[in-house]
Amino acid sequence: MRVSSKVPPQFKQTPVLDYLAARFTYRSHDEWADLLAEGRVSGNGRILTPSDTITQGDLITCDLPETAPPPTNFDYQIIYEDEWLLGINKPADLRVHGKRRYAQANLIYHLRRLRQPPYPEATLINRLDKDTSGIILIARDPETLRLMQQLFREKKVEKEYLAVVHGVPDPAAGVIDRPIGQMKSLPGVYRYGVMEGGKTAVTHYKTIQTFGKPANQPQKHSRNTHHASRITHFALLRLHPQTGRT
């Protein structure tokens, strides 16, 4: 696959290897060094070596080796369909869209190109992260996309979730109004939690059903009982998030 780009103004008399590694981070420094050594990178029509420099306005062309798309979980289900919309139950380990090595390993590409019959104008209305399962709304045409995005902007879309939780909420129904934001975590890992200065998040909840013995009743366990087996009381909740992450 051949790709080309012009060097932007901030790179003046820069070693080509440093430029490639800094601007195109989807490959490592060592990977770019190997591609240069193989003669796969040229500048203004001339093959470049790792010791060459580039500057603003140079046209850099790379002949990238073809790579197979990574294994992807395409086990999704279309749970709703009409002439305007698709409702899709997305599993974990499935990107909703992608670039470069994930250009074909994502939900939208599969809907447009691989599924039979295809949905050639399928476009995301909302999105979920790769490792998050849940419902995705897909517009089947540009006008539906425009109208649905307007409804989201005007906050006229309500989300409802069913959730099984440990313990029994007290009170059985109520409102949780706490700001939620991104917390510090390992590089590449995104965690969200309650924090000052976070995005407004309001959740209305109601307990529908409880299972097992009440959590505050005395229980006897042997010394080797695994902690997970001691959780004997659960509740099924109906959640109505109004905004933010929940």
KEDO-542912 format. One record per residue: x, y, z of N, C-alpha, C in turn. Coordinates in steps of 0.001 Angstrom, whole numbers, plus 500000, padded with zeros to 6 digits. Layout:
BEGIN
      n.u      n.v      n.w     ca.u     ca.v     ca.w      c.u      c.v      c.w
        X        Y        Z        X        Y        Z        X        Y        Z
...
! end
This chain:
BEGIN
      n.u      n.v      n.w     ca.u     ca.v     ca.w      c.u      c.v      c.w
   500847   498816   500000   500000   500000   500000   500887   501241   500000
   500661   502151   499048   501479   503361   498945   500727   504548   499542
   501385   505254   500469   500802   506447   501079   501794   507591   500950
   501270   508808   500803   502119   509994   500644   501621   511116   501537
   502541   511976   501952   502175   513158   502738   503245   514223   502572
   502817   515483   502701   503768   516592   502663   504211   516933   504073
   505479   517260   504207   506036   517587   505516   505497   518944   505963
   504857   519037   507140   504305   520309   507621   505397   521255   508116
   505034   522530   508370   506030   523564   508685   506888   523296   509913
   506365   522579   510908   507141   522418   512146   508351   521501   512000
   508458   520806   510871   509603   519915   510654   510557   520556   509647
   511675   521104   510158   512670   521743   509303   514024   521087   509548
   514597   520549   508476   515883   519852   508579   515850   518812   509709
   514867   517948   509615   514649   516907   510626   515074   515552   510072
   515792   514743   510846   516099   513386   510381   514808   512658   509998
   514823   512019   508853   513594   511413   508347   513057   510354   509306
   513941   509619   509974   513480   508593   510907   512738   509226   512085
   513269   510333   512607   512593   511021   513710   511239   511568   513258
   511202   512088   512038   509942   512624   511498   508876   511540   511396
   509239   510405   510808   508263   509331   510618   507756   508801   511956
   508673   508598   512913   508277   508048   514209   507424   509028   515007
   507690   510335   514840   506936   511341   515589   505565   511606   514990
   505480   511579   513668   504210   511939   513022   503291   510743   512806
   503843   509591   512525   503029   508410   512212   503266   507358   513296
   502598   507554   514421   502877   506759   515620   502264   505362   515588
   501550   505029   514515   500992   503677   514442   502066   502641   514134
   503302   503104   513837   504450   502201   513741   505539   502702   514679
   506310   501771   515223   507355   502141   516174   508574   502719   515458
   509476   503313   516239   510734   503855   515720   511519   502764   514985
   511595   501577   515591   512337   500473   514963   511672   500012   513668
   510338   499993   513632   509638   499573   512414   509907   500541   511266
   509917   501851   511558   510231   502833   510512   511683   502687   510061
   512581   502378   510995   513986   502168   510623   514115   500990   509656
   513366   499922   509905   513401   498763   509010   512865   499119   507624
   511773   499897   507573   511194   500283   506280   512158   501162   505486
   512871   502052   506180   513875   502877   505505   515011   502003   504973
   515453   501047   505789   516545   500163   505368   516145   499308   504166
   514859   499001   504049   514363   498204   502921   514116   499044   501673
   514356   500361   501757   514149   501231   500599   512690   501506   500293
   511842   501454   501312   510408   501642   501101   509957   503097   501266
   510879   503994   501641   510509   505392   501886   511288   506287   500928
   510590   507193   500249   511249   508134   499337   510814   509550   499664
   511689   510501   499307   511390   511916   499474   511572   512634   498155
   510499   513240   497652   510532   513925   496350   511056   513005   495245
   510686   511726   495326   511053   510766   494288   512382   510080   494484
   513116   510401   495560   514426   509792   495812   514343   508885   497032
   514885   507666   496918   514883   506733   498044   515667   507332   499209
   515088   507293   500398   515719   507872   501581   516343   506788   502454
   517376   507183   503193   518021   506297   504164   517818   506884   505558
   518054   506106   506621   517853   506630   507975   518669   507878   508291
   519769   508116   507573   520618   509278   507861   520172   510538   507125
   519212   510436   506226   518750   511602   505467   517880   512512   506331
   517838   513786   505928   516958   514752   506592   515889   515214   505613
   514773   515647   506185   513675   516189   505368   513341   517583   505898
   512577   518341   505114   512198   519678   505556   510801   520013   505058
   510297   521150   505517   508943   521591   505180   508689   521540   503671
   507558   520948   503291   507159   520906   501889   507610   519682   501128
   508536   518903   501687   508961   517675   501006   507787   516700   500899
   507738   515964   499790   506711   514939   499606   507313   513587   499976
   506807   513005   501043   507307   511718   501535   506333   510624   501108
   506871   509588   500481   506048   508469   500016   506553   507176   500642
   505628   506384   501151   505981   505118   501792   505240   503971   501115
   505977   502928   500772   505374   501683   500282   505255   500732   501468
   504091   500711   502080   503890   499917   503283   503529   498478   502921
   504084   497508   503629   503732   496109   503353   502283   495843   503716
   501644   494995   502933   500261   494627   503222   500222   493780   504494
   499277   494087   505358   499110   493322   506588   497677   492826   506678
   497520   491626   507176   496174   491075   507346   495481   491792   508496
   494174   492049   508375   493456   492691   509480   493496   491810   510722
   493556   492404   511909   493625   491609   513141   492334   490829   513360
   492383   489731   514123   491164   488978   514435   490130   489883   515099
   488893   489795   514654   487838   490693   515128   486570   489902   515422
   485895   490268   516497   484655   489608   516898   483472   490254   516175
   483058   489664   515062   481921   490189   514306   480600   489528   514716
   480550   488987   515900   479343   488302   516364   478357   489316   516949
   477913   490241   516120   476910   491225   516557   475535   490804   516047
   474491   491379   516656   473122   491058   516242   472366   492341   515902
   471637   492318   514802   470727   493416   514476   469419   493136   515204
   469122   493922   516233   467941   493665   517055   466769   494560   516669
   467030   495559   515822   465946   496416   515325   466321   496900   513930
   465334   496966   513040   465595   497457   511694   464314   498019   511096
   464428   499207   510504   463364   499749   509661   464041   500427   508471
   463317   501219   507717   463913   501804   506510   464887   502935   506813
   464942   503383   508067   465820   504500   508429   466954   504097   509377
   466685   503133   510256   467598   502858   511362   467922   501374   511496
   469097   501115   512106   469456   499794   512605   469774   499927   514089
   469330   498972   514880   469739   498860   516272   470594   497615   516404
   471843   497765   516824   472794   496647   516827   473291   496380   518241
   473243   495120   518635   473812   494686   519901   475285   494355   519662
   476167   495285   520053   477602   495142   519781   478286   494358   520898
   479056   493332   520541   479817   492616   521568   481083   493383   521938
   481720   492965   523012   483042   493502   523338   484043   493024   522287
   485184   493699   522223   486263   493368   521284   485846   493601   519835
   485060   494639   519606   484694   495037   518244   484731   496555   518157
   485596   497087   517296   485650   498525   517069   484472   498939   516201
   483931   500136   516465   482807   500590   515648   483287   501225   514352
   484492   501786   514344   485115   502276   513117   486623   502154   513297
   487394   502337   512247   488827   502161   512388   489603   502733   511226
   490903   502910   511456   491818   503389   510432   493009   502446   510374
   493774   502601   509314   495015   501871   509108   494776   500369   509268
   495433   499711   510220   495312   498252   510282   493921   497804   510713
   493106   498729   511227   491734   498388   511608   490718   498883   510583
   491196   499277   509403   490296   499845   508397   489216   498865   507960
   489496   497565   508042   488503   496556   507687   487995   495787   508901
   488627   495982   510036   488278   495228   511244   487397   496070   512152
   486234   496470   511653   485330   497295   512445   483892   497104   511974
   482962   497542   512798   481539   497315   512549   481055   497987   511277
   481408   499262   511073   480896   499997   509919   481382   499380   508614
   482657   498999   508546   483159   498361   507322   482403   497064   507054
   482169   496295   508095   481463   495020   507917   480048   495249   507394
   479349   496254   507952   477982   496537   507497   477964   497001   506042
   478920   497846   505675   478914   498431   504319   479422   497475   503251
   480414   496639   503596   481113   495878   502553   480952   494364   502649
   480848   493830   503856   480926   492381   504016   479588   491720   504303
   478708   492411   504985   477426   491799   505329   476559   491650   504086
   475773   490583   504057   474848   490358   502942   473417   490238   503463
   472503   491103   502978   472776   492215   502065   473515   493334   502796
   474303   494139   502073   475068   495208   502710   474200   496424   503019
   474736   497293   503866   474113   498579   504173   475112   499656   503751
   475127   500058   502482   476215   500873   501924   476353   502262   502535
   475292   502805   503139   475374   504143   503727   475339   504108   505251
   475558   502945   505835   475505   502812   507295   476488   503772   507958
   475984   504551   508927   476807   505542   509625   476428   505557   511098
   477429   505697   511964   477193   505692   513403   476386   506899   513849
   475391   506672   514707   474690   507761   515388   475296   507955   516774
   475506   506873   517491   476249   506921   518749   477381   505907   518659
   478252   505878   519617   479386   504962   519552   479651   504357   520924
   480343   503234   520910   480825   502581   522117   482295   502233   521913
   483043   502201   523002   484448   501826   522916   484587   500365   522488
   485763   500019   522009   486030   498672   521498   485645   497590   522494
   486009   497751   523760   485799   496691   524738   484482   496820   525495
   483596   497690   525030   482291   497880   525667   481201   497233   524825
   480365   496431   525459   479221   495848   524759   477993   496712   525001
   477045   496674   524071   475835   497472   524237   475185   497774   522905
   474202   498669   522941   473399   498972   521766   473986   500159   521001
   474154   499965   519695   474614   501005   518779   473473   501334   517824
   473230   502632   517614   472254   503064   516618   472978   503428   515330
   472469   502934   514215   473062   503163   512903   472033   503828   512000
   472437   504940   511350   471581   505575   510343   471820   504905   508996
   470739   504673   508259   470873   504016   506959   471012   505007   505812
   470879   506310   506100   471028   507319   505051   471431   508636   505702
   472009   509570   504938   472508   510826   505509   471429   511677   506174
   470217   511715   505637   469166   512548   506216   468746   512023   507587
   468649   510707   507724   468337   510133   509038   469440   510453   510033
   470690   510384   509590   471813   510725   510466   471694   512159   510950
   471395   513080   510049   471285   514494   510423   470181   514701   511459
   469029   514091   511241   467901   514267   512155   468185   513643   513522
   468810   512474   513537   469107   511822   514811   470175   512583   515590
   471188   513097   514900   472208   513887   515585   471605   515139   516202
   470620   515717   515529   469936   516886   516075   469195   516523   517359
   468537   515369   517386   467838   514926   518592   468812   514725   519750
   469990   514164   519465   470992   513984   520516   471483   515337   521022
   471741   516283   520110   472207   517611   520526   471174   518303   521403
   469905   518124   521083   468829   518764   521845   468444   517967   523080
   469187   516881   523369   468972   516039   524548   467544   515497   524604
   467048   515084   523455   465709   514507   523378   465741   512977   523302
   466927   512412   523470   467080   510958   523448   467299   510473   524877
   466497   509531   525317   466620   508982   526668   467146   507557   526595
   468106   507235   527444   468687   505894   527489   468190   505172   528739
   467868   503904   528573   467402   503088   529687   468203   501800   529719
   468679   501438   530920   469499   500239   531076   468891   499322   532134
   469070   498026   531959   468813   497045   533005   470165   496574   533517
   470338   496564   534837   471633   496203   535404   471447   495317   536622
   472304   494305   536758   472351   493483   537957   473524   493973   538798
   473258   494289   540077   474302   494853   540932   474428   494033   542209
   475597   494094   542839   475805   493471   544140   475107   494306   545203
   474485   493648   546155   473811   494364   547219   472462   494903   546779
   471734   495501   547725   470413   496063   547444   470450   497559   547710
   470116   498391   546724   470138   499843   546926   469179   500275   548032
   469595   501230   548807   468766   501801   549863   468903   503316   549794
   467861   504021   549336   466498   503548   549088   466389   502727   547800
   465237   502085   547627   465029   501206   546481   464933   501968   545172
   464615   503242   545229   464543   504088   544035   465091   505452   544395
   465667   506135   543423   466212   507446   543716   466941   508050   542541
   467705   509099   542827   468461   509820   541810   469904   509946   542278
   470841   509610   541410   472267   509803   541681   472744   510946   540802
   473186   512021   541425   473621   513217   540693   475044   513540   541128
   476017   512960   540434   477424   513162   540764   478216   513351   539482
   479183   514266   539463   479986   514481   538245   480932   513315   537986
   481097   512962   536722   481948   511840   536332   483012   512332   535357
   484251   511880   535558   485339   512273   534671   486347   511161   534517
   487330   511392   533629   488365   510389   533381   489395   510430   534498
   489685   509262   535064   490616   509164   536178   491984   508713   535686
   493000   508954   536499   494345   508525   536141   494407   507005   536130
   495074   506463   535117   495205   505012   535012   496432   504701   534178
   496623   503455   533835   497762   503046   533024   497643   503606   531614
   498760   503836   530915   498704   504319   529530   497867   503390   528661
   496962   503986   527894   496106   503207   527012   494883   502623   527683
   494759   502818   529012   493597   502316   529752   492772   503509   530206
   491477   503492   529916   490610   504610   530258   489662   504192   531373
   489701   504914   532488   488821   504646   533619   488066   505916   533960
   486794   505745   534278   485958   506884   534624   485364   506669   536008
   485227   507749   536749   484656   507661   538086   484174   509013   538555
   483570   509025   539740   483079   510276   540321   484269   511146   540694
   484252   512402   540243   485347   513307   540552   484895   514752   540410
   485469   515609   541227   485175   517031   541142   485612   517569   539785
   484787   518428   539189   485108   518992   537891   484759   518093   536730
   484154   516933   537010   483758   516028   535939   482502   516500   535227
   482101   515730   534236   480907   516055   533458   479659   515716   534260
   478664   516585   534176   477409   516341   534875   476815   515006   534447
   476425   514188   535427   475836   512876   535138   474727   512609   536147
   473524   512439   535661   472359   512201   536515   471732   510868   536125
   471560   509982   537093   470947   508680   536837   469758   508482   537768
   468597   508231   537190   467403   507852   537947   467366   506328   537987
   467214   505747   539167   467217   504291   539250   466005   503789   540034
   465634   502554   539764   464526   501901   540468   464833   500414   540574
   464702   499857   541780   464924   498430   541980   463700   497658   541501
   463916   496705   540615   462820   495917   540057   462643   494612   540818
   463761   493955   541157   463682   492635   541765   464957   492361   542539
   464851   491618   543642   466029   491199   544395   466078   489678   544433
   467298   489151   544647   467512   487706   544627   468340   487308   545839
   468084   486159   546424   468916   485628   547485   468574   486181   548848
   469413   485849   549826   469195   486289   551197   469620   487745   551356
   468973   488478   552260   469410   489857   552513   470869   489895   552940
   471574   490908   552484   473013   490991   552738   473331   491171   554211
   472378   491728   555012   472686   492001   556411   472305   490840   557334
   471865   489697   556781   471578   488545   557620   472869   487800   557934
   473013   487296   559191   474213   486522   559520   474324   485297   558626
   475541   485031   558157   475768   483875   557301   477028   483170   557774
   477022   481851   557654   478179   481065   558050   478911   480571   556817
   480229   480670   556864   481045   480224   555737   482238   479463   556281
   482672   478456   555563   483889   477749   555942   485088   478632   555627
   486208   478317   556213   487406   479136   556027   487855   479178   554574
   487607   478114   553816   488101   478075   552443   487052   478522   551440
   485964   479134   551898   484953   479626   550967   485512   480811   550195
   485436   480761   548859   485928   481863   548031   485048   483085   548239
   485668   484263   548243   484932   485501   548498   483748   485668   547552
   483947   485306   546267   482881   485530   545294   481622   484755   545645
   481780   483591   546293   480606   482782   546610   479836   483336   547795
   480398   484303   548518   479716   484867   549676   478722   485955   549286
   478767   486381   548065   477843   487430   547627   476528   486762   547272
   475550   486844   548180   474313   486090   547999   473120   486981   547729
   473316   488263   547640   472175   489157   547481   472440   490121   546329
   471555   490099   545346   471709   490937   544171   470413   491694   543930
   470495   492735   543136   469302   493490   542752   469336   493762   541260
   468163   493716   540634   468003   494089   539231   467480   495511   539198
   468211   496403   538538   467873   497823   538528   467482   498279   537138
   466589   499257   537096   466285   499964   535854   466896   501356   535979
   467770   501709   535040   468516   502962   535113   468115   503885   533980
   468000   505164   534284   467665   506177   533279   468717   507282   533320
   469888   507081   532704   470897   508148   532680   470411   509332   531841
   470635   510532   532340   470224   511732   531617   471359   512334   530802
   472580   512237   531299   473719   512793   530572   474986   512206   531153
   476094   512376   530450   477371   511901   530957   477507   510401   530878
   478593   509892   531444   478867   508455   531435   478296   507828   532692
   477752   506626   532563   477226   505921   533735   477744   504498   533729
! end
